[in-house]
Amino acid sequence: MNLFEIIILGFIQGIAEFLPISSSAHLIIFRDIFGIGAGISANMELTFDIALHFGTLLAIGVFFFWDFIHMIQKGFTKGVKDDEGKILWYLVAATIPAAIVGVLFEDTIENVIRSNYVVIALALAIMGVIIYLADKYSKQDKSIKQMYLKDAIIIGCSQVFALIPGFSRSGTTIAAGRVLGLDRESAAKFSFFLSAPVVLGAVVLQLITDSVWEVIFAHLSVFIIGILVSFIIGLLCIKYLLKYLQKHNFKIFMVYRVVLAVIVLLYIIIR
């Protein structure tokens, strides 16, 4: 990959990880359909994608640094009796469903679904409509501190669908949060919090294989640039999305997802 392609893919990851539009689907589409970063080995492709996710993980850690510190402190000292402490344990409970399904079906997802453009296109369109309707018809009567354990578990279960490219981790979890009555900003914040342990787990699992380190050291500058770009863009995206959701709904994301789905389907037909 050249510098331009590295920056483009890092930019895409930084935006699409937090907007409800599916970062994994965008990386696949831009690489396979538009040819951005195409021609690399499957091992390099997967490792680079994980590196880009690591960049957005750093963005979450930096942006919500004090939130996480307070959650950990209160979680281990006061437990679920404290509004901030209980969020830590809610995150633990919500992470379990996706972690189990991800480990059990990792090979199927990577070898079958990631290359199925029809599934990706349908996931983009269907989830786009679901996000819009979930937001439009839900009640905004709960903040993140007013969540219950069952809310966290339901949101965690919804995250399982995000393992399929096109559904979007932030999209499925935000939609579930809105259905459960969380206001838009709280639904987005819990979604961002929840992505941290899931992405961290995926990064750690990838790094424990020897072949990954060989790829990283052989293309170290590529990974450093990709991580930095996704980190910086991710920080900006978190900041402005939270502001955007204070006054706007998800209609623009639904329209974008449907349009992108149509483009992917047209590509399948004419290629």
C-alpha positions as CSV (number, residue, x, y, z in Angstrom):
1,M,0.0,0.0,0.0
2,N,1.1,3.5,-0.7
3,L,0.8,6.5,1.7
4,F,-2.4,7.7,0.1
5,E,-4.1,4.4,0.6
6,I,-3.0,4.0,4.2
7,I,-4.3,7.5,5.0
8,I,-7.6,6.9,3.3
9,L,-8.2,3.6,5.1
10,G,-7.2,5.1,8.4
11,F,-9.6,8.0,7.7
12,I,-12.4,5.6,6.9
13,Q,-11.9,3.6,10.0
14,G,-11.7,6.7,12.2
15,I,-15.1,7.9,10.9
16,A,-17.0,4.6,10.3
17,E,-16.1,3.0,13.7
18,F,-18.2,5.6,15.6
19,L,-20.8,6.7,13.0
20,P,-23.5,4.0,12.7
21,I,-22.4,3.0,9.2
22,S,-20.1,-0.1,9.8
23,S,-16.3,0.3,9.7
24,S,-15.7,-3.3,8.7
25,A,-18.1,-3.0,5.7
26,H,-16.4,0.2,4.6
27,L,-12.9,-1.3,4.8
28,I,-14.1,-4.3,2.7
29,I,-15.9,-2.1,0.2
30,F,-13.2,0.4,-0.3
31,R,-10.5,-2.3,-0.6
32,D,-12.4,-4.8,-2.8
33,I,-14.7,-2.5,-4.9
34,F,-12.8,0.7,-5.1
35,G,-9.3,-0.9,-5.0
36,I,-8.0,1.2,-2.1
37,G,-5.3,-1.0,-0.5
38,A,-6.1,-3.9,-2.7
39,G,-3.6,-6.6,-3.7
40,I,-2.2,-7.3,-0.2
41,S,-2.2,-10.7,1.4
42,A,-5.1,-11.9,3.5
43,N,-2.9,-12.0,6.6
44,M,-1.7,-8.4,6.0
45,E,-5.3,-7.3,5.3
46,L,-6.7,-8.7,8.6
47,T,-3.7,-7.5,10.6
48,F,-3.9,-4.0,9.2
49,D,-7.7,-3.8,9.9
50,I,-7.0,-4.8,13.5
51,A,-4.3,-2.1,13.7
52,L,-6.8,0.5,12.5
53,H,-9.3,-0.7,15.1
54,F,-6.5,-0.3,17.7
55,G,-6.2,3.4,16.6
56,T,-9.9,4.0,17.3
57,L,-9.6,2.1,20.6
58,L,-6.9,4.6,21.6
59,A,-9.3,7.4,20.6
60,I,-12.0,6.0,22.9
61,G,-9.4,5.6,25.7
62,V,-8.2,9.1,25.4
63,F,-11.6,10.8,24.9
64,F,-13.3,9.0,27.8
65,F,-10.2,8.6,29.9
66,W,-11.6,10.1,33.1
67,D,-14.9,8.3,32.6
68,F,-13.1,5.0,32.5
69,I,-11.0,5.9,35.5
70,H,-14.1,6.9,37.6
71,M,-16.0,3.8,36.5
72,I,-13.1,1.5,37.5
73,Q,-12.5,3.3,40.8
74,K,-16.2,3.3,41.7
75,G,-16.8,-0.2,40.3
76,F,-14.3,-1.8,42.5
77,T,-14.9,0.3,45.6
78,K,-18.7,0.8,45.6
79,G,-19.9,-1.7,43.0
80,V,-23.4,-1.5,41.5
81,K,-24.5,0.8,44.4
82,D,-22.8,3.7,42.6
83,D,-24.2,5.2,39.3
84,E,-20.7,5.2,37.7
85,G,-19.5,2.0,39.3
86,K,-22.5,0.0,38.0
87,I,-21.7,1.0,34.4
88,L,-18.3,-0.9,34.7
89,W,-20.1,-4.2,35.6
90,Y,-22.8,-3.5,33.0
91,L,-20.1,-3.3,30.4
92,V,-18.6,-6.6,31.6
93,A,-22.1,-8.3,31.3
94,A,-22.8,-6.7,27.9
95,T,-19.4,-7.8,26.5
96,I,-19.9,-11.5,27.1
97,P,-22.4,-12.4,24.3
98,A,-20.4,-10.9,21.5
99,A,-17.2,-12.4,22.9
100,I,-18.6,-15.9,23.0
101,V,-20.1,-15.7,19.5
102,G,-17.0,-14.1,18.1
103,V,-14.7,-16.8,19.4
104,L,-17.0,-19.6,18.2
105,F,-17.7,-18.3,14.8
106,E,-14.6,-16.3,13.9
107,D,-13.6,-18.6,11.1
108,T,-17.0,-18.6,9.5
109,I,-17.3,-14.8,9.7
110,E,-13.8,-14.2,8.2
111,N,-14.0,-16.9,5.5
112,V,-17.6,-16.7,4.4
113,I,-19.4,-13.5,5.4
114,R,-16.6,-11.0,4.8
115,S,-16.5,-11.9,1.1
116,N,-20.3,-12.0,0.7
117,Y,-21.2,-8.6,-0.8
118,V,-25.0,-9.4,-0.9
119,V,-25.0,-10.0,2.8
120,I,-23.0,-6.8,3.4
121,A,-25.4,-4.8,1.2
122,L,-28.5,-6.2,2.8
123,A,-27.1,-5.6,6.3
124,L,-26.2,-2.0,5.4
125,A,-29.7,-1.2,4.1
126,I,-31.8,-3.2,6.7
127,M,-29.8,-1.9,9.7
128,G,-30.0,1.7,8.3
129,V,-33.8,1.5,8.4
130,I,-33.8,-0.1,11.8
131,I,-31.6,2.6,13.3
132,Y,-33.8,5.4,12.0
133,L,-37.1,3.7,13.1
134,A,-35.7,2.8,16.5
135,D,-34.7,6.4,17.1
136,K,-37.8,7.9,15.7
137,Y,-40.3,5.9,17.7
138,S,-38.4,5.5,21.0
139,K,-38.8,7.5,24.2
140,Q,-36.0,9.6,25.4
141,D,-36.5,9.2,29.2
142,K,-33.3,7.6,30.5
143,S,-29.7,8.7,30.9
144,I,-26.8,6.3,31.0
145,K,-26.8,6.4,34.8
146,Q,-30.4,5.3,34.8
147,M,-29.7,2.1,32.9
148,Y,-30.6,-1.3,34.4
149,L,-28.6,-4.6,34.1
150,K,-31.2,-6.0,31.6
151,D,-30.7,-3.0,29.4
152,A,-26.9,-3.6,29.3
153,I,-27.4,-7.3,28.5
154,I,-29.9,-6.6,25.7
155,I,-27.6,-4.1,24.2
156,G,-24.7,-6.6,24.5
157,C,-26.8,-9.2,22.7
158,S,-27.5,-6.8,19.9
159,Q,-23.8,-6.4,19.4
160,V,-23.6,-10.0,18.2
161,F,-25.1,-8.9,14.9
162,A,-22.3,-6.4,14.5
163,L,-19.9,-9.3,13.9
164,I,-21.5,-9.4,10.4
165,P,-20.0,-6.6,8.2
166,G,-22.6,-4.0,7.4
167,F,-24.6,-4.1,10.6
168,S,-22.3,-1.8,12.5
169,R,-21.3,-2.2,16.1
170,S,-22.3,1.4,17.0
171,G,-25.4,1.1,14.9
172,T,-26.8,-2.0,16.5
173,T,-26.0,-0.9,20.1
174,I,-27.2,2.6,19.7
175,A,-30.5,1.3,18.1
176,A,-30.9,-1.1,21.0
177,G,-30.2,1.6,23.5
178,R,-32.8,3.9,21.9
179,V,-35.4,1.1,21.9
180,L,-34.8,0.7,25.6
181,G,-35.4,4.4,26.2
182,L,-31.9,5.9,26.4
183,D,-31.5,9.4,25.1
184,R,-29.4,9.7,21.9
185,E,-26.2,10.9,23.7
186,S,-26.4,8.2,26.4
187,A,-27.0,5.5,23.8
188,A,-24.0,6.6,21.8
189,K,-21.8,6.9,24.9
190,F,-22.6,3.4,26.2
191,S,-22.0,2.1,22.6
192,F,-18.6,3.7,22.6
193,F,-17.8,2.4,26.1
194,L,-18.9,-1.1,25.0
195,S,-16.7,-1.1,21.9
196,A,-13.5,-0.7,24.1
197,P,-13.4,-4.2,25.6
198,V,-14.6,-5.9,22.4
199,V,-11.9,-4.2,20.3
200,L,-9.3,-4.7,22.9
201,G,-10.1,-8.4,23.0
202,A,-9.9,-8.7,19.2
203,V,-6.5,-6.9,19.2
204,V,-5.1,-9.1,21.9
205,L,-6.2,-12.3,20.2
206,Q,-4.6,-11.2,17.0
207,L,-1.3,-10.2,18.6
208,I,-0.8,-13.6,20.3
209,T,-0.1,-15.2,17.0
210,D,3.5,-15.2,15.8
211,S,2.7,-14.6,12.1
212,V,1.1,-11.3,13.0
213,W,4.3,-9.9,14.6
214,E,6.2,-10.9,11.4
215,V,3.7,-8.9,9.3
216,I,3.9,-5.9,11.7
217,F,7.7,-5.7,11.8
218,A,7.9,-6.1,8.0
219,H,5.6,-3.1,7.5
220,L,6.0,-1.1,10.7
221,S,5.7,2.3,9.1
222,V,2.4,1.3,7.4
223,F,0.9,0.3,10.8
224,I,2.1,3.3,12.6
225,I,0.6,5.7,10.1
226,G,-2.6,3.8,9.9
227,I,-3.0,3.8,13.7
228,L,-2.2,7.5,14.0
229,V,-4.7,8.5,11.3
230,S,-7.5,6.4,12.7
231,F,-6.7,7.7,16.2
232,I,-6.9,11.3,15.3
233,I,-9.9,11.1,13.0
234,G,-11.6,8.9,15.7
235,L,-11.1,11.5,18.4
236,L,-12.7,14.2,16.2
237,C,-15.6,11.9,15.2
238,I,-16.5,11.1,18.8
239,K,-16.5,14.7,19.7
240,Y,-18.7,15.9,16.9
241,L,-21.1,13.0,16.7
242,L,-22.0,13.5,20.4
243,K,-22.7,17.2,19.6
244,Y,-24.6,16.2,16.5
245,L,-26.9,13.8,18.3
246,Q,-28.0,16.5,20.8
247,K,-30.1,18.1,18.1
248,H,-30.4,15.7,15.1
249,N,-31.7,12.2,14.4
250,F,-30.3,9.3,12.4
251,K,-32.1,9.9,9.1
252,I,-28.9,11.0,7.3
253,F,-27.2,7.7,8.3
254,M,-30.1,5.7,7.0
255,V,-30.0,7.4,3.6
256,Y,-26.3,7.0,3.3
257,R,-26.4,3.3,4.2
258,V,-29.2,2.6,1.7
259,V,-27.3,4.4,-1.1
260,L,-24.1,2.5,-0.3
261,A,-26.0,-0.8,-0.3
262,V,-27.4,0.0,-3.8
263,I,-23.9,0.8,-5.0
264,V,-22.6,-2.5,-3.7
265,L,-25.5,-4.4,-5.3
266,L,-24.9,-2.6,-8.7
267,Y,-21.3,-3.6,-8.5
268,I,-22.3,-7.3,-8.0
269,I,-24.6,-7.1,-11.0
270,I,-22.3,-5.4,-13.5
271,R,-18.9,-6.8,-12.5
